[in-house]
Amino acid sequence: MILVLKNGAPSAQVTLLSDEIRARGLIVREILGEHTQILGIVGDVSSLDPESLQRNDIIDRILRVSEPYKLSGRRFHPEDSVISVGNTQIGGGTLTVMAGPCSVESEEQILTIAQAVKQSGATFLRGGAFKPRSSPYAFQGMGLDGLELLKMAREKTGLPIVTEIMSQNILNIFERDVDVIQIGARNMQNFPLLRDVGTIGKPVLLKRGASCTIDEMLQAADYILIGGKSQVILCERGIRTFEPATRNTLDLSAVPVLKQKSHLPVIVDPSHGTGHWELVEAMTLAATAAGADGLMIEVHNYPQKALCDGQQSITPSVFHKVMRKARQIHTLVHMEKD
């Protein structure tokens, strides 16, 4: 349910109304737009009487929300969300680029790549310290040692770090040390993890599950947003289809669909989306043209020796060329919007 408030509604009355609704066990989110002020109510709203609410002096009108997702939807939050991480922002017309290796392998490897991607214009360093792998015999990541190397790379380059969390057991460490916490495709519907991550106040990068619909992705985002402290970035990284030519089928139509349905920033991962380094450039440019707020690209200095996903990683020199083209397309797209 959405309560659209009258212009100039006194803050004391808004607080009183919010407290009364929360006392019924419901979640209330106050959202201030450029021209509107609304209260979004989440939960079993059957205990609320619309006729009684409508008699409240500060309520202009009441809207029902039929979508299965609430907090991530545009009806609750009509204007685009912009997420700030230090001096960097995600959304709001910027092109965010998260680049780095699939896995942290050594100090030399991560520092070399971090410096290279920064020189080419990346705004975040991505790298896996903990790796969810289909095979129990594949490289699982360096764990906390890998996280320490990411922190070292951040200190030397100034790039905020993005890395994936696998378990609530180390949530306190991620809260302290990580700038953007990634929820991988395999954990998109790990609801206890989503709820816990949503309570710590860090931006969360939510990847689409390999077999999940867009609505399911937005409902997963709501699990995080219900916590009330964390912001969410949505990531399209390909879905599983019958087509074997690529690792996944990169659903670029998801970008404008998500933009229509949700206020959250949307980025695209062309590396996992295709599984082939030769296709990364084309899909990067296509994603930028489709209106993505950012990109997540795997970069490795020696892809042929990578311990994880070398076949989909591009070299720093290729990344430099891709970045130049992507920024040109981004400028053109936003020039046309203006």
Secondary structure by P-SEA (a helix, b strand, c coil): ccccccccccaaaaaaaaaaaaaabbbbbbbbcccbbbbbbbcccccccaaaaaacccccbbbbbcccccccccccccbbbbbbcccccccccbbbbbbbccccccaaaaaaaaaaaaaacccbbbbbccccccccccccccaaaaaaaaaaaaaaccbbbbbbbccccaaaaaaccccbbbbccccccaaaaaaaaaacccbbbbbbcccccaaaaaaaaaaaaccccbbbbbbbccccccccccccccccaaaaaaaacccbbbbbbcccccccccaaaaaaaaaaaacccbbbbbbbcccccccccccccccaaaaaaaaaaaaaaaaaaaaaac
